[in-house]
Amino acid sequence: LAPTVRAASIAGRAAPASGTGGRPPLARRRLLIHVRWFGVSGVVCALLATLLLATPAAADVTVYADAVAAGWQDWSWGGIDRNFAQISPAHAGSAAIGVTYTAGWSGLQLGYPSPVDVSAYDSLSFFVHGGAAGGQGIEVTVGSNATGASVSQTIAPAAGVWTRVDVSLTSLGSPRQVDYIQWFNATPGAQPAFSLDDVAFRSVGFATPTPVPPSAGPAL
């Protein structure tokens, strides 16, 4: 009988304990719970870190969209006809700015009585339509009368289509303050009509220029 009892004893130890329903031992269940918990908590922590570290993009600062934005004023000069409520063509919405230079060295200018902080933005963006002729010689300048700093870009609008223009502000440094935007007639005479629309300060991802280190002086 001894061999039979020994076999039963071994089989008894191999079988699951009564009432466990075949579940793994307690220590193993605790390990599985810990692994699952840390797996879930790791995902949650990663999501929370992403949400906390993500910086929301600054909302665009509108200068013109169907009308000149509050605070901005018409500081244009010289021989120029402008219509801030032109119905057609319009890029978006119901109106655009219609511009015709009637004499040379004139300019469309929008100004703000006090400096506007645009440190959160790297571009002045707008859409331009060259009208029936296109090819106008226009110098776009964004700057500050208070600091004397400015950036400029020359454009020649295409005829019959709207084209987006982005003027980089990165060389203005930081903080960036501006109080005027001008579209200058960089020619000595009149030019064909063109249109502007959706003028705003935006962030488009321009790279910040690397300062050039001072050159070494002559050896003594």
C-alpha positions as CSV (number, residue, x, y, z in Angstrom):
1,L,0.0,0.0,0.0
2,A,2.9,2.4,0.5
3,P,3.5,3.1,-3.2
4,T,-0.2,3.9,-3.6
5,V,-0.3,6.4,-0.7
6,R,2.9,8.1,-2.0
7,A,1.4,8.5,-5.5
8,A,-1.8,10.0,-4.0
9,S,0.3,12.4,-1.9
10,I,2.3,13.6,-4.9
11,A,-0.8,14.0,-7.0
12,G,-2.4,15.9,-4.2
13,R,0.4,18.4,-4.0
14,A,0.3,18.9,-7.8
15,A,-3.5,19.6,-7.9
16,P,-4.7,23.2,-7.2
17,A,-5.8,23.9,-3.7
18,S,-9.5,23.4,-2.9
19,G,-11.6,26.5,-3.7
20,T,-9.0,28.3,-5.9
21,G,-10.7,27.4,-9.2
22,G,-7.4,26.9,-10.9
23,R,-6.1,30.5,-10.2
24,P,-2.4,31.1,-9.9
25,P,-0.8,31.3,-6.4
26,L,-1.3,34.5,-4.4
27,A,2.2,35.7,-4.9
28,R,1.9,35.3,-8.7
29,R,-1.4,37.1,-8.7
30,R,0.1,40.0,-6.8
31,L,3.0,40.2,-9.3
32,L,0.6,40.2,-12.3
33,I,-1.5,43.0,-10.6
34,H,1.7,45.1,-10.1
35,V,2.8,44.6,-13.7
36,R,-0.6,45.5,-15.1
37,W,-0.8,48.6,-12.7
38,F,2.6,49.9,-13.6
39,G,1.9,49.3,-17.3
40,V,-1.3,51.4,-17.1
41,S,0.2,54.0,-14.9
42,G,3.2,54.4,-17.2
43,V,0.9,55.1,-20.1
44,V,-1.1,57.6,-18.1
45,C,2.0,59.3,-16.9
46,A,3.3,59.6,-20.4
47,L,0.0,61.1,-21.6
48,L,0.0,63.6,-18.7
49,A,3.5,64.6,-19.3
50,T,2.7,65.2,-23.0
51,L,-0.3,67.4,-22.1
52,L,1.7,69.4,-19.5
53,L,4.7,70.0,-21.7
54,A,2.7,70.8,-24.8
55,T,2.6,74.6,-25.3
56,P,-0.5,75.8,-27.1
57,A,0.2,77.9,-30.2
58,A,-0.5,81.6,-29.7
59,A,-3.6,82.8,-31.5
60,D,-2.9,85.0,-34.6
61,V,-2.9,88.7,-34.1
62,T,-5.2,90.0,-36.8
63,V,-4.4,93.4,-38.5
64,Y,-6.9,93.1,-41.3
65,A,-9.7,90.6,-42.0
66,D,-12.7,92.2,-43.8
67,A,-11.9,95.4,-41.9
68,V,-8.9,97.1,-40.2
69,A,-8.6,95.6,-36.7
70,A,-9.4,97.7,-33.7
71,G,-6.6,100.1,-32.8
72,W,-4.8,100.0,-36.2
73,Q,-5.0,103.2,-38.2
74,D,-4.4,104.3,-41.8
75,W,-1.1,106.1,-41.9
76,S,-0.7,106.0,-45.7
77,W,1.1,108.8,-47.6
78,G,1.7,110.2,-51.1
79,G,-0.2,109.4,-54.2
80,I,-2.3,106.4,-53.4
81,D,-5.9,105.3,-53.7
82,R,-7.0,102.6,-51.1
83,N,-10.3,101.0,-50.4
84,F,-10.5,99.0,-47.1
85,A,-13.9,97.5,-48.0
86,Q,-13.2,96.2,-51.6
87,I,-15.7,93.5,-52.4
88,S,-13.9,91.8,-55.3
89,P,-11.4,90.3,-55.4
90,A,-11.4,89.1,-51.8
91,H,-9.3,86.2,-50.5
92,A,-11.6,85.2,-47.6
93,G,-14.6,86.7,-46.0
94,S,-16.4,89.6,-47.7
95,A,-13.8,92.3,-48.3
96,A,-10.2,93.1,-49.0
97,I,-7.9,96.1,-49.3
98,G,-7.8,97.6,-52.8
99,V,-4.6,99.6,-53.5
100,T,-3.5,101.8,-56.5
101,Y,-0.3,103.8,-56.4
102,T,-1.0,107.0,-58.4
103,A,2.5,108.5,-57.9
104,G,5.9,107.2,-57.1
105,W,7.5,106.7,-53.7
106,S,4.0,106.5,-52.1
107,G,2.9,103.9,-49.6
108,L,0.1,102.1,-47.9
109,Q,0.7,102.0,-44.1
110,L,-1.1,100.6,-41.2
111,G,0.1,102.0,-37.8
112,Y,-0.6,101.4,-34.1
113,P,-0.4,104.3,-31.7
114,S,1.7,102.3,-29.2
115,P,4.1,99.4,-29.6
116,V,2.6,96.0,-30.2
117,D,4.4,93.0,-28.6
118,V,4.8,90.3,-31.2
119,S,7.4,88.3,-29.4
120,A,5.3,85.1,-29.7
121,Y,5.2,85.4,-33.5
122,D,7.9,85.0,-36.2
123,S,6.0,86.3,-39.3
124,L,3.8,89.0,-40.7
125,S,1.6,87.0,-43.1
126,F,-0.8,88.3,-45.7
127,F,-2.3,87.4,-49.1
128,V,-1.7,89.6,-52.2
129,H,-3.5,89.6,-55.5
130,G,-1.7,91.3,-58.5
131,G,-4.8,92.3,-60.3
132,A,-5.0,92.1,-64.0
133,A,-1.4,93.3,-64.6
134,G,0.7,91.9,-61.7
135,G,4.4,92.5,-61.3
136,Q,4.1,95.6,-59.1
137,G,7.3,96.6,-57.3
138,I,6.4,96.6,-53.6
139,E,8.6,96.8,-50.6
140,V,7.0,95.4,-47.4
141,T,8.4,96.8,-44.1
142,V,7.5,95.9,-40.6
143,G,9.0,98.0,-37.8
144,S,9.0,100.1,-34.7
145,N,9.3,103.9,-34.6
146,A,10.2,103.5,-30.9
147,T,13.3,101.3,-31.4
148,G,14.1,102.1,-35.0
149,A,14.3,98.3,-35.8
150,S,12.6,97.0,-39.0
151,V,12.6,94.2,-41.5
152,S,11.8,94.5,-45.2
153,Q,11.0,92.2,-48.1
154,T,10.4,93.0,-51.8
155,I,7.5,91.3,-53.6
156,A,6.1,91.3,-57.1
157,P,2.5,90.0,-57.0
158,A,1.4,87.5,-59.7
159,A,-1.5,88.6,-61.9
160,G,-4.9,87.1,-61.3
161,V,-4.2,85.0,-58.3
162,W,-3.9,85.2,-54.5
163,T,-0.4,84.5,-53.1
164,R,0.6,84.1,-49.5
165,V,3.5,86.2,-48.3
166,D,5.4,85.6,-45.0
167,V,7.8,88.3,-43.8
168,S,10.2,86.9,-41.2
169,L,10.4,88.9,-38.0
170,T,13.2,86.9,-36.4
171,S,15.9,89.5,-37.0
172,L,13.9,91.9,-34.9
173,G,15.2,90.0,-31.9
174,S,13.3,89.5,-28.6
175,P,11.3,91.1,-27.3
176,R,9.8,92.1,-30.6
177,Q,7.7,95.2,-30.8
178,V,6.2,96.8,-33.9
179,D,4.0,99.8,-34.5
180,Y,3.7,100.0,-38.3
181,I,3.4,97.9,-41.5
182,Q,3.9,99.5,-44.8
183,W,3.6,98.5,-48.5
184,F,5.9,101.0,-50.2
185,N,5.8,101.9,-53.9
186,A,9.5,101.3,-54.6
187,T,9.2,103.0,-58.1
188,P,9.2,106.6,-59.3
189,G,5.8,106.3,-60.9
190,A,2.2,105.0,-60.7
191,Q,1.5,101.3,-60.7
192,P,-1.4,99.0,-61.5
193,A,-4.0,98.1,-58.9
194,F,-3.5,95.2,-56.5
195,S,-5.2,93.8,-53.4
196,L,-4.3,92.7,-49.9
197,D,-6.2,90.5,-47.5
198,D,-5.9,88.5,-44.2
199,V,-3.0,90.4,-42.7
200,A,-1.9,89.0,-39.4
201,F,1.1,88.2,-37.2
202,R,1.5,84.4,-37.1
203,S,4.0,81.7,-36.1
204,V,5.1,79.7,-39.1
205,G,8.4,78.2,-37.9
206,F,11.1,80.6,-39.2
207,A,14.5,79.7,-37.8
208,T,16.1,82.3,-35.5
209,P,19.3,83.6,-37.1
210,T,22.5,82.7,-35.4
211,P,24.5,85.8,-34.3
212,V,27.8,86.2,-36.1
213,P,30.7,86.2,-33.6
214,P,33.0,89.3,-33.6
215,S,36.1,88.9,-35.8
216,A,39.5,88.8,-34.2
217,G,41.4,92.0,-34.2
218,P,44.9,92.5,-35.7
219,A,47.7,90.8,-33.8
220,L,49.7,93.2,-31.6
